[in-house]
């Protein structure tokens, strides 16, 4: 186990594809986004494509744009991001995806594209937009 642990610790992450987890759509009751997410996971695994799940925080604040990709905290650079069927996306995520593609990254939307863009969170809506 010590040798295996050592070998794994000196290895380099290899996944160049990130699969975005549409948490905001799930909160809105969009069960289809989970179904599409599970289907995409299965397809990527069956085609032996290395990928990591990517959440809102990793996309918008923790990850940095570098060398035509999105770099995570471990130094791994994603060249492509897959967005499953979604009904809502944050402004920060949308802006980051646009900057990502402008630097040469690839974004693929599978299923429905988001129809709502939220500025912050559902808990703190901007002034004047209360329901």
C-alpha positions in Angstrom: 0.0 0.0 0.0 2.9 2.4 0.7 4.3 1.9 -2.7 0.9 2.3 -4.4 0.3 5.4 -2.3 3.6 6.8 -3.4 3.0 6.1 -7.1 -0.4 7.7 -7.0 0.9 10.7 -5.2 3.6 11.5 -7.9 1.1 10.9 -10.7 -0.4 13.6 -12.7 -4.2 14.0 -13.2 -5.2 13.1 -16.7 -8.9 14.0 -17.2 -9.3 16.8 -19.7 -13.1 16.7 -19.6 -15.3 18.1 -16.8 -19.0 17.2 -16.3 -20.8 20.1 -14.7 -23.3 19.2 -11.9 -26.4 21.4 -12.4 -27.2 21.9 -8.7 -29.3 25.1 -9.3 -31.5 23.2 -11.7 -32.0 20.4 -9.3 -33.1 22.9 -6.6 -35.7 24.2 -9.1 -37.1 20.7 -9.3 -35.6 19.8 -12.7 -35.4 16.0 -12.4 -34.5 15.7 -16.0 -31.1 17.3 -15.3 -30.3 14.4 -13.0 -31.4 11.8 -15.5 -29.3 13.4 -18.3 -26.4 13.7 -15.8 -26.6 9.9 -15.0 -26.8 9.1 -18.7 -23.8 11.2 -19.6 -21.8 9.7 -16.8 -22.6 6.2 -18.1 -21.7 7.2 -21.7 -18.4 8.7 -20.7 -17.5 5.7 -18.7 -18.4 3.3 -21.5 -16.3 5.2 -24.0 -13.4 5.3 -21.5 -13.2 9.1 -21.4 -11.6 10.3 -18.2 -13.7 13.0 -16.6 -14.3 14.8 -13.3 -17.5 16.2 -11.9 -17.4 20.0 -11.7 -19.6 22.1 -9.4 -20.5 25.7 -9.3 -17.7 26.7 -7.0 -15.0 25.0 -8.9 -16.2 26.6 -12.1 -16.7 30.1 -10.9 -14.3 30.8 -8.1 -11.8 28.0 -7.4 -10.8 27.2 -10.9 -8.7 29.5 -13.0 -8.5 30.1 -16.7 -5.1 29.1 -17.9 -3.5 27.9 -21.2 -6.8 27.5 -23.0 -8.4 25.5 -20.2 -9.9 25.6 -16.7 -7.3 24.7 -14.1 -8.4 23.2 -10.8 -6.6 23.3 -7.4 -4.6 20.2 -8.1 -3.2 21.6 -11.3 -5.4 19.6 -13.7 -6.5 21.5 -16.8 -9.9 20.8 -18.4 -10.1 21.4 -22.1 -13.8 20.6 -22.4 -16.8 21.1 -20.1 -20.1 19.2 -20.6 -23.2 20.8 -19.3 -26.2 18.4 -18.9 -29.8 19.5 -19.5 -30.4 22.5 -17.3 -33.1 25.1 -16.6 -31.1 27.7 -14.7 -27.4 28.8 -14.6 -25.8 31.5 -12.5 -24.4 34.7 -14.2 -21.0 33.9 -12.8 -21.0 30.4 -14.4 -22.2 31.7 -17.7 -19.6 34.4 -17.8 -16.9 31.9 -16.9 -18.0 29.5 -19.7 -17.9 32.4 -22.2 -14.3 33.3 -21.1 -13.4 29.6 -21.2 -14.5 29.3 -24.8 -12.9 32.6 -25.8 -9.6 31.1 -24.7 -10.1 28.0 -26.7 -12.0 25.7 -24.3 -14.9 23.7 -25.6 -18.4 23.7 -24.0 -21.0 21.2 -24.9 -24.7 21.6 -23.8 -26.6 18.3 -23.8 -30.4 18.5 -23.7 -32.1 21.7 -22.8 -30.0 24.9 -22.5 -30.7 27.1 -19.4 -33.6 29.5 -19.9 -33.0 31.4 -16.6 -29.9 33.2 -15.6 -29.7 34.1 -11.9 -27.4 36.8 -10.5 -26.6 35.5 -7.1 -28.6 32.8 -5.2 -32.3 32.0 -4.7 -32.0 33.0 -1.1 -30.8 36.5 -1.8 -32.6 37.9 -4.9 -31.6 41.3 -6.2 -33.6 44.2 -4.8 -36.9 44.8 -6.7 -37.2 41.2 -7.9 -39.0 39.7 -4.9 -41.8 37.3 -5.5 
